[in-house]
């Protein structure tokens, strides 16, 4: 896959570009990389061109500082689009990627046709919890939270029936840059869009997992109630709904993308 260096931050970004027309951008969650979208992309490739990338400090994208903000991560997306000469696109982000999507929709609505934000919230968790996690991984490494991560990300049934998929995702997690993980933890900790959501002018699909205890269906309902043109869909999944139910996830994304105007009133079930 190609990489680019974005001016101003000296970081290198890994991305996969499968076309320029009618493109959807995929943004990964904290502790994953662009491979988290593999099965969703497989379903959508016949219908949409795909641009997915590793968020700064994840996968093969570098990071050169100990801090980063959601605004900076959003600016990375815009710089990538500019580098590729892309106009208006669709955007889909999960968890941390969903925070990036909120920032983009609030601050740069002119760049996006539709936004899909999955398994996310206007504010994810609290400072105490994020600071405790940062302290834990600083002292003991990412391996020390693998079990808890598996429980937060996947339903018990999925862990039992698809252990190889769970292991593959956790392997990626364990090899995430520690500097990148900590910096992005702080970015998620500090992000709070609760007051700004009414300014998100892009038609938005909110996807929640009914078994997600990290970003709950109530968090999804809050988003949908504050974003002016939005619709909330719930899937029977935990936090990584795109991994647990990729076909269902993809169908909802495609329906939202391909239905104009009224898409936020009628969503595929």
C-alpha positions as CSV (number, residue, x, y, z in Angstrom):
1,X,0.0,0.0,0.0
2,X,1.2,3.6,-0.7
3,X,2.3,6.0,2.0
4,X,2.3,9.8,2.0
5,X,4.0,12.4,4.2
6,X,1.6,15.2,5.2
7,X,3.2,18.6,5.3
8,X,3.4,20.2,8.7
9,X,3.6,17.1,11.0
10,X,6.3,15.0,9.4
11,X,4.2,11.8,9.8
12,X,3.8,9.1,7.2
13,X,0.4,7.7,6.5
14,X,-0.5,4.3,5.2
15,X,-3.6,4.1,3.0
16,X,-5.4,2.1,0.3
17,X,-7.1,3.9,-2.5
18,X,-9.4,1.9,-4.7
19,X,-10.7,4.8,-6.8
20,X,-11.6,8.4,-7.0
21,X,-15.3,8.6,-8.0
22,X,-18.1,8.1,-5.4
23,X,-15.6,7.3,-2.7
24,X,-16.1,6.3,0.9
25,X,-13.4,6.9,3.5
26,X,-13.0,4.4,6.4
27,X,-11.4,5.5,9.7
28,X,-10.4,2.8,12.2
29,X,-11.0,2.6,16.0
30,X,-8.4,3.0,18.8
31,X,-5.9,0.2,18.8
32,X,-6.8,-1.3,15.4
33,X,-5.8,-0.5,11.8
34,X,-7.4,-0.4,8.3
35,X,-7.7,-4.2,8.3
36,X,-10.7,-3.9,10.7
37,X,-12.7,-3.0,7.6
38,X,-11.7,-6.0,5.4
39,X,-15.1,-7.7,5.3
40,X,-17.1,-4.5,5.0
41,X,-14.9,-3.4,2.1
42,X,-15.4,-6.7,0.4
43,X,-19.2,-6.2,0.4
44,X,-19.0,-2.5,-0.7
45,X,-16.3,-2.7,-3.4
46,X,-18.8,-3.5,-6.2
47,X,-20.8,-0.3,-5.3
48,X,-18.4,2.3,-4.0
49,X,-14.8,3.2,-4.4
50,X,-12.8,2.7,-1.1
51,X,-10.3,4.8,0.7
52,X,-9.1,3.5,4.0
53,X,-6.1,4.6,6.0
54,X,-4.3,3.9,9.3
55,X,-5.0,6.7,11.8
56,X,-1.8,8.5,13.0
57,X,0.1,6.2,15.4
58,X,-1.7,3.0,14.2
59,X,-0.8,0.3,11.8
60,X,1.8,1.5,9.4
61,X,1.1,5.3,10.0
62,X,3.7,7.0,12.1
63,X,3.5,9.5,14.9
64,X,6.2,11.9,16.0
65,X,4.7,13.4,19.2
66,X,3.3,12.3,22.5
67,X,0.1,14.2,22.0
68,X,-2.5,14.5,19.3
69,X,-6.1,15.8,19.2
70,X,-9.2,14.7,17.3
71,X,-9.0,18.0,15.4
72,X,-5.5,17.1,14.2
73,X,-6.7,13.6,13.2
74,X,-9.5,15.2,11.3
75,X,-7.1,17.5,9.5
76,X,-5.1,14.4,8.5
77,X,-8.2,13.1,6.7
78,X,-8.6,16.4,4.8
79,X,-4.9,16.4,3.9
80,X,-5.2,12.9,2.5
81,X,-8.2,13.8,0.4
82,X,-6.4,16.9,-0.9
83,X,-3.3,14.8,-1.7
84,X,-5.5,12.5,-3.8
85,X,-7.4,15.3,-5.4
86,X,-10.8,14.2,-4.1
87,X,-13.9,16.3,-3.8
88,X,-16.9,15.4,-1.7
89,X,-16.8,11.9,-0.3
90,X,-18.7,9.6,2.2
91,X,-17.0,9.0,5.5
92,X,-17.4,6.1,7.9
93,X,-15.6,5.9,11.3
94,X,-16.0,3.6,14.2
95,X,-15.4,4.6,17.9
96,X,-12.4,7.0,17.7
97,X,-13.1,7.1,13.9
98,X,-16.6,8.2,14.8
99,X,-15.2,11.1,16.9
100,X,-13.1,12.1,13.8
101,X,-16.3,11.9,11.7
102,X,-18.1,14.2,14.2
103,X,-15.3,16.8,14.0
104,X,-15.2,16.6,10.2
105,X,-19.0,17.0,9.9
106,X,-19.1,20.0,12.3
107,X,-16.1,21.9,10.9
108,X,-15.9,20.8,7.2
109,X,-19.4,19.8,6.1
110,X,-18.7,20.9,2.5
111,X,-16.3,18.0,2.0
112,X,-18.8,15.2,2.8
113,X,-21.9,13.7,1.1
114,X,-22.9,11.6,4.1
115,X,-21.3,10.6,7.4
116,X,-21.6,7.3,9.1
117,X,-20.5,7.2,12.7
118,X,-20.5,3.8,14.4
119,X,-20.1,2.6,18.0
120,X,-19.2,6.1,19.2
121,X,-20.5,8.9,21.4
122,X,-20.3,12.6,21.6
123,X,-18.1,12.0,24.6
124,X,-16.6,8.6,25.2
125,X,-15.9,7.6,28.8
126,X,-14.4,10.0,31.4
127,X,-11.0,11.4,32.2
128,X,-10.6,9.1,35.2
129,X,-11.0,5.9,33.2
130,X,-8.8,7.1,30.3
131,X,-6.1,8.2,32.7
132,X,-6.1,4.9,34.4
133,X,-5.8,3.1,31.1
134,X,-2.9,5.3,30.0
135,X,-1.1,4.6,33.3
136,X,-1.7,0.9,33.0
137,X,-0.2,0.6,29.5
138,X,2.7,2.9,30.3
139,X,3.7,0.6,33.2
140,X,2.7,-2.8,31.8
141,X,2.3,-2.5,28.1
142,X,-0.6,-3.2,25.8
143,X,-0.5,-6.9,26.4
144,X,-1.7,-6.2,30.0
145,X,-5.2,-5.1,28.7
146,X,-5.7,-7.7,26.0
147,X,-8.3,-9.7,27.9
148,X,-10.3,-6.7,28.9
149,X,-10.1,-5.4,25.3
150,X,-11.5,-8.7,23.9
151,X,-14.5,-8.5,26.3
152,X,-15.2,-4.8,25.5
153,X,-15.0,-5.4,21.7
154,X,-16.7,-8.7,21.1
155,X,-19.8,-10.5,22.3
156,X,-19.2,-13.8,24.2
157,X,-20.9,-15.7,21.3
158,X,-18.5,-14.1,18.8
159,X,-15.5,-14.8,20.9
160,X,-16.5,-18.5,21.2
161,X,-17.5,-19.0,17.5
162,X,-14.8,-17.0,15.8
163,X,-11.6,-17.2,18.0
164,X,-9.4,-16.8,15.0
165,X,-10.9,-13.4,14.1
166,X,-10.6,-12.3,17.7
167,X,-7.0,-13.4,17.8
168,X,-6.2,-11.6,14.6
169,X,-7.6,-8.3,15.9
170,X,-5.9,-8.6,19.2
171,X,-2.6,-9.4,17.5
172,X,-2.9,-6.0,15.7
173,X,-3.8,-4.3,18.9
174,X,-0.8,-5.7,20.8
175,X,1.5,-4.4,18.0
176,X,0.1,-0.9,18.0
177,X,2.7,1.8,18.7
178,X,2.6,2.4,22.5
179,X,3.3,6.1,21.8
180,X,0.5,6.2,19.3
181,X,-1.9,4.4,21.5
182,X,-1.3,6.6,24.5
183,X,-1.5,9.8,22.4
184,X,-4.8,8.7,20.8
185,X,-6.2,7.6,24.2
186,X,-5.7,11.2,25.4
187,X,-7.3,12.5,22.2
188,X,-10.4,10.4,22.8
189,X,-10.4,11.4,26.5
190,X,-10.4,15.1,25.6
191,X,-13.0,15.1,22.8
192,X,-16.4,16.4,23.7
193,X,-18.9,17.2,20.9
194,X,-22.1,17.3,23.1
195,X,-22.7,21.0,22.6
196,X,-21.5,21.2,19.0
197,X,-23.6,18.4,17.5
198,X,-26.4,20.7,16.3
199,X,-23.8,22.3,13.9
200,X,-23.2,18.9,12.2
201,X,-24.9,19.7,8.9
202,X,-24.1,16.6,7.0
203,X,-26.7,13.8,6.7
204,X,-25.5,11.3,9.3
205,X,-26.2,7.6,10.0
206,X,-25.5,6.6,13.6
207,X,-24.8,2.8,14.2
208,X,-24.8,1.3,17.7
209,X,-24.3,-2.2,19.0
210,X,-27.0,-3.4,21.3
211,X,-24.4,-5.2,23.4
212,X,-21.9,-2.4,23.4
213,X,-21.1,-1.2,26.9
214,X,-18.4,1.2,25.8
215,X,-20.5,3.4,23.5
216,X,-24.0,2.3,24.3
217,X,-27.2,2.6,22.3
218,X,-28.2,5.4,24.6
219,X,-25.0,7.2,23.4
220,X,-26.1,6.6,19.8
221,X,-29.6,7.9,20.5
222,X,-28.1,11.1,22.0
223,X,-26.1,11.6,18.8
224,X,-29.2,11.1,16.6
225,X,-31.3,13.4,18.8
226,X,-28.8,16.3,18.4
227,X,-27.6,15.9,14.8
228,X,-30.2,17.7,12.7
229,X,-30.4,15.2,9.8
230,X,-29.7,11.8,11.2
231,X,-31.0,8.3,11.8
232,X,-30.0,5.7,14.4
233,X,-29.7,2.0,13.6
234,X,-28.9,-0.7,16.2
235,X,-27.1,-3.9,15.4
236,X,-26.9,-7.0,17.6
237,X,-23.2,-6.6,18.3
238,X,-20.6,-5.4,20.7
239,X,-18.2,-2.5,20.2
240,X,-16.6,-3.7,16.9
241,X,-19.9,-4.1,15.1
242,X,-18.2,-3.9,11.7
243,X,-16.1,-7.0,12.5
244,X,-19.0,-9.0,14.2
245,X,-21.7,-8.2,11.6
246,X,-19.8,-7.0,8.5
247,X,-22.6,-7.8,5.9
248,X,-25.3,-6.1,8.0
249,X,-23.0,-3.2,8.7
250,X,-22.2,-2.8,5.0
251,X,-25.9,-2.9,3.9
252,X,-26.7,0.0,6.2
253,X,-23.7,2.0,5.0
254,X,-24.6,1.4,1.4
255,X,-28.3,2.2,1.9
256,X,-27.3,5.5,3.6
257,X,-24.8,6.4,0.9
258,X,-27.0,5.6,-2.1
259,X,-30.3,7.1,-0.9
260,X,-30.5,10.8,-1.4
261,X,-32.4,13.4,0.7
262,X,-34.6,11.1,2.6
263,X,-32.0,8.5,3.7
264,X,-32.2,9.7,7.3
265,X,-35.9,8.9,7.3
266,X,-35.7,5.4,5.9
267,X,-32.8,3.1,6.7
268,X,-32.2,-0.5,5.6
269,X,-33.0,-3.1,8.4
